[in-house]
Amino acid sequence: MQLATFLDFDASRPALVAPNKRALLHAIGQIAAQRLQLDVADLVGALNEREKLGSTGFGNGVAIPHGKVEGLRRIYGLVAHLAEPVDYKAIDGTPVDLVFLLLSPPDAGADHLKALAAISRVVRHAPTLEKLRGAHTPDALTAVLMGVDEPHAA
């Protein structure tokens, strides 16, 4: 699955301000709720429920908060680069500065996993992470992520 299939590039945030993990989840939930015309409490609730199972802090300063949301009709994602890293209780203990939000309908099991795998491929590639951290505009973030998709295009 390609990132362009589900990432909302117009919702990218290159310098999101969030003082902590809770505020971060609320901020990205609010962005997604506006874009999707869904209730922010439902989105943030889904993210918090998933976090109770274990941190979605992937490592290397990256988090992939994700959840399943009633009323959502398609898989949806966005990316944010934080103005300042936050303690996210990540697996490796590293503060998080890159966030990939992923929301899915409750019945999107296999597609949800494919989308997570697509994000995972990006965040395991150190040169791409470096480029994302150097992207200071939404267009620059989009260009980096679209460049990731191109080699995998059919």
C-alpha positions in Angstrom: 0.0 0.0 0.0 1.3 3.4 -0.9 1.4 6.3 1.5 -0.5 8.5 -0.9 -3.5 6.1 -0.6 -4.2 7.2 2.9 -2.0 10.2 4.0 -3.7 13.6 4.0 -0.8 15.7 2.8 -2.8 18.9 3.2 -3.0 18.1 7.0 0.8 17.8 7.3 2.2 19.8 10.2 5.9 20.7 9.9 6.3 22.4 13.3 3.5 21.2 15.5 3.7 22.5 19.1 2.7 20.0 21.8 4.3 20.1 25.3 3.6 16.4 26.1 2.2 13.1 24.8 -1.3 13.9 25.9 -1.4 17.3 24.2 0.2 15.8 21.1 -2.6 13.1 20.8 -5.2 15.8 21.3 -3.6 18.1 18.7 -3.4 15.5 16.0 -6.8 14.2 16.9 -8.2 17.7 16.5 -6.6 18.1 13.1 -8.0 14.8 11.9 -11.4 15.5 13.4 -11.7 18.8 11.5 -10.5 17.2 8.2 -12.8 14.2 8.6 -15.7 16.0 10.2 -15.8 13.6 13.1 -15.9 14.1 16.8 -12.5 14.9 18.3 -13.3 13.1 21.5 -14.0 9.9 19.6 -10.7 10.2 17.7 -8.6 11.0 20.8 -10.4 8.3 22.7 -9.5 5.7 20.1 -5.8 6.8 20.2 -5.8 6.7 24.0 -7.4 3.2 24.1 -4.6 2.0 21.8 -1.9 3.6 23.9 -3.2 1.7 27.0 -2.1 -1.5 25.2 1.4 -0.2 24.9 3.2 2.8 23.6 3.1 3.4 19.9 6.5 5.1 20.1 8.2 3.1 17.4 11.8 4.3 18.3 14.3 6.6 16.6 12.1 9.6 17.6 9.1 8.3 15.7 5.6 7.5 17.0 2.7 5.9 15.1 -0.4 6.5 17.1 -3.3 4.6 15.6 -6.8 3.4 16.3 -10.0 2.3 14.8 -12.8 4.8 14.7 -16.6 4.2 14.4 -18.0 6.3 11.5 -14.8 6.5 9.6 -15.3 5.4 6.0 -11.7 5.0 4.9 -8.2 4.7 6.2 -6.8 8.1 7.1 -3.4 9.3 8.1 -1.3 12.5 8.6 2.2 13.3 9.5 3.6 15.9 11.9 7.1 17.0 12.8 7.1 18.5 16.3 8.7 21.8 17.0 10.2 20.2 20.1 10.5 16.5 20.9 8.2 15.1 23.6 8.6 12.2 26.0 6.3 9.6 24.5 7.4 6.5 26.5 8.8 5.1 23.3 10.2 1.6 23.1 13.8 2.9 23.0 13.2 5.8 25.4 14.0 8.4 22.8 11.8 11.5 22.7 9.5 11.7 19.7 9.6 14.4 17.1 8.0 12.7 14.1 4.4 11.4 14.3 2.4 9.4 11.8 -1.3 9.3 12.7 -3.3 6.4 11.3 -7.0 6.0 11.7 -9.1 3.2 10.3 -12.7 2.0 10.2 -13.4 -0.8 12.6 -13.7 -3.4 9.8 -10.4 -2.5 8.0 -8.3 -5.1 9.6 -6.0 -6.2 6.7 -5.9 -2.7 5.2 -5.0 -1.2 8.6 -2.1 -3.6 8.9 -1.0 -2.8 5.3 -1.0 1.0 6.1 0.9 0.4 9.3 3.5 -1.6 7.3 3.8 1.2 4.7 4.5 3.7 7.5 6.9 1.2 9.2 8.9 0.9 6.0 9.4 4.7 6.0 10.4 5.1 9.6 13.0 2.3 9.4 14.8 4.1 6.7 17.3 6.6 8.4 17.9 8.8 5.3 14.1 9.3 4.9 13.8 10.2 8.5 16.6 12.7 8.1 14.8 14.3 5.1 11.5 14.5 7.0 13.3 16.2 9.9 14.7 18.7 7.5 11.4 19.4 5.8 10.1 22.8 7.2 6.9 23.2 5.1 3.9 21.0 4.4 5.0 20.9 0.7 8.5 19.7 1.7 7.0 16.9 3.9 4.8 15.9 1.0 7.7 15.8 -1.4 9.7 13.5 0.9 6.8 11.2 1.4 5.8 11.1 -2.3 9.4 10.3 -3.1 9.2 7.3 -0.8 6.1 6.1 -2.8 7.7 6.4 -6.2 10.2 3.5 -6.0 7.2 1.2 -5.0 4.9 2.4 -7.8 3.6 -0.4 -10.0 
